[in-house]
């Protein structure tokens, strides 16, 4: 090798920042949870849809974080020059499952039924700065109805969300779906004399901080401003004090029940026709949910749900888990939101030029899975396969016959494929695989037509708790006839 030729450095074996690898239980339990949710969506008449992970930047359009820089916010690249000259298309990994739905609804509008109900589950990618709990790739689970302007579609989504959470394992009393309506807020803006443009956007951003700064903080931010925790002054929107009154009335209109809340909202929107329409839609949703058997202990009208109101055009909803967990410092806190959605009537119009109403919900897959684990409903540990150990390399066919019988009986099983010389290493491997059972058959057992079945779960418990005499008795290992192998393993697995 020439002296000037430098040895190529080995690549680093590390996951890129903002990404992560999923092993064993993470993959298995996520699939189990999504299968349960899909079962509910299927019962409600929704059809599965899988779209490409890649969309054109043009199709993503204004929903990109920055339309002037196509690669900002998404992972994007430009195709090579097209034949005959000219720049190639900009393509990007999808950043959610809704933008691809809009493209599909427009592209196949003559083939799809209307309304079109679909659900989709899969990874999405965001080219954002990673941080604690913030990843660049994560799973989403969406269900949407495209083509129906009826609030019955919104009510159906809320009722279906309640059923999906319960079927996934969240019990009644541990969640609450909160429902609001952008039209009510539009009515409030009309009552304030603030409609459209930057003033309306400033009011929306201020309302979005209600859960952090409370009633007094919102009033200050709408008018003269307020000091934050550091003592720095945050500039206010500049409204007159009386202009802020309708916003405060809106945010504090939650009553003892839906009927009281709706009455308070009617007063808050005043003479606004848009606001009155929004309140009436909320009343209809409440009535329809009651008809579905979804009472106010599961879904409730709540004006404090304001996140996403800048995006949605009608009803909005958020599923909140109400049980307490301990944070990393041992403090009690509520788990919080695991799903959100609402009506968005302008998305498909970008492609068709025609209004196409739509409504839907997205479940935070990782958060819901974490909630199920926090409640002890999923273990976070994936049970491994039964391990058939190898005592004699010349009898591999016999060992594979045992594994095949177990598999045909619906039991996970594998044959040890490492060096069988050290039997202790085989048992260490079985422990590392979290195997519940090990199968052992040497030449002597083969001549007698028996196998040794070792209960590894019970064995670990005995090793930790039993006396020396109990351990020597080896109750965790049983000799059975070769023909009883499957039955004995089934007995141990319960």
C-alpha positions in Angstrom: 0.0 0.0 0.0 1.4 3.4 -0.9 2.4 5.6 2.0 0.1 8.4 0.9 -2.9 6.1 0.9 -4.7 6.5 4.2 -6.7 3.7 5.7 -10.4 4.5 5.4 -11.9 5.0 8.9 -14.6 2.6 10.0 -18.1 4.1 10.1 -19.5 4.8 13.5 -22.2 2.4 14.6 -24.6 4.9 16.0 -28.2 6.0 15.3 -28.5 9.4 13.7 -29.6 12.2 16.0 -33.4 12.4 16.3 -33.9 8.8 15.3 -34.1 5.6 17.3 -34.2 1.8 16.9 -37.1 -0.3 18.1 -36.6 -3.8 19.5 -38.7 -6.7 20.6 -41.5 -5.6 22.8 -41.6 -2.0 21.3 -42.4 -3.5 17.9 -44.7 -6.3 19.1 -46.7 -4.2 21.6 -47.1 -1.3 19.2 -48.5 -3.8 16.6 -50.9 -5.3 19.1 -52.2 -1.8 20.0 -52.6 -0.7 16.4 -54.3 -3.9 15.5 -56.9 -3.3 18.3 -57.4 0.3 17.1 -57.7 -0.9 13.5 -60.4 -3.4 14.5 -62.5 -0.6 15.8 -62.0 1.6 12.7 -62.9 -1.4 10.6 -66.1 -2.0 12.5 -67.1 1.6 11.9 -66.8 1.1 8.1 -63.4 2.8 7.6 -61.1 1.4 5.0 -57.3 1.0 5.4 -55.0 3.2 3.2 -51.3 3.0 2.7 -49.7 5.9 0.8 -46.1 6.4 -0.3 -43.6 7.7 2.2 -42.6 10.2 -0.4 -44.7 13.1 -1.7 -43.9 16.0 -4.0 -43.2 19.2 -2.2 -45.9 20.7 -4.4 -48.5 18.3 -3.0 -47.4 19.2 0.6 -47.8 22.8 -0.4 -48.6 25.5 2.1 -48.7 23.0 4.9 -44.9 23.0 4.9 -43.4 25.0 7.8 -41.6 27.2 5.3 -42.8 27.3 1.7 -39.8 29.5 0.6 -37.3 26.8 1.6 -38.7 23.4 0.5 -36.2 21.4 2.6 -37.1 23.3 5.9 -39.2 21.2 8.2 -39.1 18.2 6.0 -36.5 15.8 4.5 -36.5 17.0 0.9 -34.4 16.6 -2.2 -34.5 17.6 -5.8 -34.7 15.0 -8.6 -32.1 15.1 -11.4 -32.7 17.3 -14.4 -35.5 16.1 -16.6 -34.7 15.0 -20.2 -34.6 18.0 -22.5 -33.5 20.3 -19.7 -35.2 21.9 -16.7 -35.0 21.2 -13.0 -36.4 18.0 -11.6 -39.2 17.9 -9.0 -38.7 18.5 -5.3 -39.7 15.4 -3.3 -40.0 15.0 0.5 -40.7 12.4 3.1 -44.3 12.8 4.4 -44.4 14.8 7.6 -48.0 13.6 8.5 -50.7 11.3 7.1 -53.2 14.0 6.3 -51.4 15.7 3.4 -51.1 12.4 1.5 -54.8 11.8 2.2 -55.7 15.1 0.5 -53.7 14.2 -2.5 -55.3 10.7 -2.7 -58.8 12.2 -2.3 -58.1 14.6 -5.2 -56.3 12.2 -7.4 -58.9 9.3 -7.1 -62.0 11.4 -6.6 -63.8 9.7 -9.5 -63.1 6.3 -8.1 -63.5 6.7 -4.4 -66.9 6.6 -2.7 -68.1 9.9 -1.2 -67.8 10.3 1.7 -64.6 8.4 1.8 -63.7 6.9 5.2 -60.1 5.8 5.7 -57.6 5.0 8.4 -53.8 5.0 8.1 -51.0 4.0 10.3 -47.3 4.5 9.7 -44.1 6.5 10.3 -43.8 10.2 9.4 -40.6 12.4 9.3 -39.9 15.9 10.5 -36.7 17.7 9.8 -36.6 19.5 13.1 -34.1 19.9 15.9 -34.3 16.8 18.1 -34.7 17.0 21.8 -35.8 15.0 24.8 -38.9 13.0 23.7 -38.8 14.8 20.3 -37.8 12.6 17.4 -37.5 13.1 13.7 -39.3 9.9 12.9 -42.4 8.7 14.8 -45.6 6.8 14.2 -49.1 8.3 13.6 -52.5 6.6 13.5 -55.2 8.6 11.7 -58.8 8.2 10.8 -60.6 10.6 8.5 -63.9 11.2 6.7 -63.6 13.2 3.5 -66.6 14.5 1.6 -69.2 15.0 4.4 -70.0 18.5 5.8 -72.4 17.0 8.4 -71.4 17.3 12.0 -72.5 13.7 12.3 -69.1 12.9 10.8 -67.4 14.8 13.6 -69.6 13.1 16.2 -68.8 9.7 14.7 -65.0 10.4 14.9 -65.3 11.3 18.6 -67.4 8.2 19.3 -65.0 6.0 17.4 -62.1 7.5 19.2 -63.6 6.6 22.6 -64.2 3.1 21.4 -60.6 2.8 20.1 -59.1 4.0 23.3 -61.1 1.5 25.3 -60.4 -1.4 23.0 -56.7 -0.5 23.2 -56.9 -0.9 27.0 -57.7 2.5 28.4 -60.6 2.1 30.8 -63.6 4.5 31.2 -62.8 7.0 33.8 -59.2 7.2 32.7 -59.8 9.4 29.6 -62.0 12.3 28.5 -62.6 13.6 25.0 -62.9 17.4 25.0 -64.7 19.1 22.1 -64.7 22.7 20.9 -65.5 24.6 17.7 -63.5 27.1 15.7 -66.7 28.8 14.5 -67.4 29.7 18.1 -64.1 31.4 18.3 -64.7 33.2 15.0 -67.9 34.5 16.6 -65.9 35.7 19.6 -63.5 37.5 17.3 -66.5 39.2 15.6 -67.8 40.2 19.0 -64.4 41.8 19.7 -64.3 43.6 16.4 -61.2 41.7 15.4 -61.6 39.7 12.2 -58.8 38.4 10.0 -55.2 39.5 9.5 -52.5 39.9 12.1 -54.8 41.0 15.0 -56.8 37.9 14.7 -53.7 35.7 14.5 -52.3 37.5 17.6 -55.5 36.8 19.5 -55.4 33.1 18.5 -51.8 32.8 19.7 -52.7 34.4 23.0 -55.7 32.1 23.5 -53.5 29.1 22.9 -51.5 30.1 26.1 -54.6 29.9 28.3 -53.6 26.6 29.9 -50.2 28.1 30.8 -50.9 31.6 32.0 -54.6 31.4 33.1 -57.4 33.9 32.8 -55.4 36.9 34.2 -52.4 36.1 32.0 -54.5 36.0 28.9 -56.2 39.3 29.7 -52.8 40.9 30.2 -51.4 39.5 27.0 -54.5 40.7 25.0 -54.1 44.2 26.4 -51.0 45.8 27.8 -48.7 42.8 28.2 -47.3 40.8 31.1 -44.0 39.9 32.8 -42.9 36.3 32.4 -41.2 34.2 35.1 -37.8 35.7 34.4 -39.2 39.3 34.8 -39.0 40.1 31.1 -41.9 42.0 29.7 -44.0 40.3 27.0 -45.7 42.8 24.6 -49.5 42.6 24.6 -51.8 42.6 21.6 -52.9 46.1 22.4 -56.7 45.5 22.7 -58.9 47.7 24.9 -59.9 46.0 28.2 -63.5 45.7 27.1 -62.4 44.0 23.8 -60.8 41.2 25.9 -64.1 40.5 27.7 -65.6 38.2 25.1 -62.4 36.1 25.0 -62.4 35.6 28.7 -66.1 34.8 28.6 -65.4 32.2 26.0 -62.5 30.6 27.8 -64.3 30.4 31.1 -67.7 29.3 29.8 -67.3 25.6 30.9 -70.4 24.7 33.0 -71.4 21.9 35.2 -72.7 19.9 32.1 -72.9 20.3 28.4 -76.2 22.1 28.6 -74.8 24.8 30.9 -71.6 25.2 28.8 -73.7 25.7 25.6 -75.8 28.3 27.3 -72.7 30.2 28.4 -71.3 30.0 24.9 -74.5 31.4 23.4 -74.1 34.4 25.7 -70.4 34.8 24.9 -70.9 34.9 21.0 -73.6 37.5 21.3 -75.2 38.4 18.0 -72.6 36.7 15.8 -74.3 34.3 13.4 -71.0 32.4 12.9 -70.6 31.9 16.6 -74.3 30.8 17.0 -73.7 28.3 14.2 -70.7 26.9 16.0 -72.6 26.5 19.3 -75.5 24.8 17.5 -73.0 22.3 15.9 -71.6 21.5 19.4 -75.1 20.9 20.6 -75.8 18.5 17.8 -72.5 16.7 18.5 -73.5 16.4 22.2 -76.9 14.9 21.3 -75.5 12.5 18.7 -72.8 11.2 21.1 -75.5 10.6 23.8 -77.4 8.6 21.2 -74.3 6.5 20.6 -74.0 5.8 24.3 -71.1 8.1 24.7 -72.0 10.1 27.8 -70.4 13.2 29.4 -68.1 11.0 31.5 -66.4 10.1 28.2 -66.8 13.2 25.9 -67.6 16.8 27.0 -67.9 20.2 25.4 -64.9 22.2 26.7 -64.1 25.7 25.4 -60.6 25.6 26.9 -59.5 23.2 24.1 -57.9 25.8 21.8 -54.9 24.1 20.3 -55.0 23.8 16.6 -57.8 26.3 16.2 -55.6 28.2 13.6 -55.7 25.1 11.4 -59.2 23.7 11.9 -62.4 25.2 10.4 -65.1 23.7 12.6 -65.3 21.2 15.5 -62.0 20.3 17.2 -61.4 17.6 19.8 -58.7 16.3 22.0 -58.5 13.0 24.0 -56.9 13.5 27.4 -55.8 10.7 29.8 -56.9 11.7 33.3 -55.0 9.2 35.5 -51.9 10.2 37.4 -48.4 8.9 36.8 -45.0 9.7 38.5 -42.6 11.9 36.5 -38.8 11.4 36.6 -38.6 13.2 39.9 -41.3 11.2 41.5 -43.9 13.9 41.4 -47.5 13.1 40.5 -48.9 14.5 37.2 -51.6 13.7 34.7 -50.6 11.8 31.6 -52.2 14.4 29.3 -53.3 14.4 25.7 -52.9 11.3 23.4 -55.0 12.2 20.5 -56.4 15.3 18.7 -58.3 16.2 15.6 -61.0 18.3 14.0 -62.7 19.5 10.9 -60.4 20.9 8.1 -62.4 21.9 5.0 -59.7 23.5 3.0 -57.1 20.8 2.5 -58.4 19.0 -0.7 -59.5 22.3 -2.3 -55.8 23.1 -3.1 -55.9 20.3 -5.7 -59.5 20.6 -7.0 -60.4 24.2 -6.6 -63.6 23.0 -5.0 -64.6 22.9 -1.3 -64.3 19.3 0.0 -65.2 19.0 3.6 -63.1 16.7 5.9 -62.8 15.7 9.5 -60.5 13.4 11.3 -58.4 12.4 14.3 -54.7 11.4 14.9 -53.6 9.2 17.8 -50.1 9.7 19.3 -48.9 6.1 19.0 -45.8 6.4 21.2 -47.7 8.3 23.9 -50.6 5.9 24.0 -48.3 2.9 24.2 -46.4 4.6 27.1 -49.8 5.2 28.8 -50.7 1.5 28.5 -47.4 0.6 30.0 -47.8 3.1 32.8 -51.1 1.5 33.7 -49.5 -2.0 33.6 -51.5 -3.0 30.6 -48.4 -3.8 28.6 -45.2 -5.1 30.1 -42.5 -3.6 27.9 -40.8 -7.0 27.8 -41.3 -9.4 24.9 -41.4 -13.1 25.8 -39.0 -15.0 23.6 -39.3 -18.3 21.9 -38.9 -21.8 23.3 -35.3 -22.7 22.7 -34.5 -26.3 21.6 -30.9 -26.9 22.8 -28.4 -28.9 20.8 -26.6 -31.8 22.5 -25.4 -33.6 19.4 -24.7 -31.8 16.1 -25.4 -35.1 14.2 -29.0 -35.0 15.4 -29.9 -31.5 14.1 -32.8 -33.1 12.2 -34.4 -34.3 15.5 -34.1 -30.9 17.1 -35.7 -29.2 14.1 -38.5 -31.8 14.2 -39.2 -30.7 17.8 -39.2 -27.0 16.8 -41.5 -27.7 13.9 -44.0 -29.5 16.1 -44.1 -26.6 18.5 -44.5 -24.1 15.7 -47.4 -26.1 14.2 -49.0 -26.0 17.6 -48.8 -22.1 17.5 -45.8 -21.9 19.9 -42.8 -19.8 19.1 -39.7 -22.0 18.9 -36.1 -21.9 17.6 -33.1 -24.3 17.5 -29.9 -23.0 19.0 -27.5 -22.3 16.2 -24.4 -21.3 18.1 -21.5 -23.5 19.2 -23.2 -26.3 21.2 -19.9 -27.4 22.9 -20.6 -25.4 26.1 -24.1 -26.2 27.2 -24.1 -23.4 29.8 -23.8 -20.9 27.0 -26.9 -22.3 25.4 -28.9 -21.6 28.6 -27.3 -18.2 28.9 -28.5 -17.5 25.3 -32.0 -18.7 26.3 -32.0 -16.3 29.2 -30.9 -13.4 26.9 -33.7 -14.3 24.5 -36.2 -14.2 27.5 -37.2 -17.7 26.5 -39.8 -19.3 28.8 -38.7 -22.9 28.2 -35.6 -24.8 27.1 -35.9 -28.3 25.5 -33.0 -30.7 26.2 -32.4 -34.1 24.6 -29.1 -35.9 24.7 -28.2 -39.3 23.3 -29.5 -41.1 26.5 -32.9 -39.3 26.4 -33.2 -40.1 22.7 -32.6 -43.8 23.3 -35.3 -43.8 26.0 -37.7 -41.7 23.9 -37.9 -38.8 26.4 -37.0 -35.1 26.5 -36.1 -32.8 29.4 -38.4 -29.7 29.5 -36.9 -26.8 31.6 -39.2 -24.1 32.9 -36.9 -21.1 32.7 -39.3 -18.7 34.3 -39.9 -20.9 37.3 -36.2 -21.8 37.4 -35.2 -18.1 37.7 -37.8 -17.7 40.5 -36.4 -20.7 42.4 -32.8 -19.5 41.9 -33.8 -16.2 43.5 -36.0 -17.4 46.3 -35.6 -21.2 47.1 -33.3 -22.9 49.6 -30.4 -25.0 48.5 -32.3 -28.2 49.1 -35.3 -26.9 47.0 -32.9 -25.9 44.3 -31.3 -29.3 44.2 -34.7 -30.9 43.7 -34.9 -29.2 40.3 -38.7 -28.8 40.2 -38.3 -26.5 37.2 -37.0 -29.3 35.0 -39.3 -32.2 34.0 -38.7 -35.4 32.0 -41.6 -36.3 29.7 -42.2 -38.8 26.8 -41.1 -37.4 23.5 -44.7 -37.6 22.3 -45.9 -35.3 25.2 -43.5 -32.5 24.4 -46.1 -30.1 23.0 -48.5 -30.8 25.8 -45.9 -30.2 28.5 -44.8 -26.9 26.9 -48.4 -25.8 26.6 -48.9 -26.6 30.3 -45.9 -24.4 31.3 -47.0 -21.5 29.1 -50.5 -21.7 30.5 
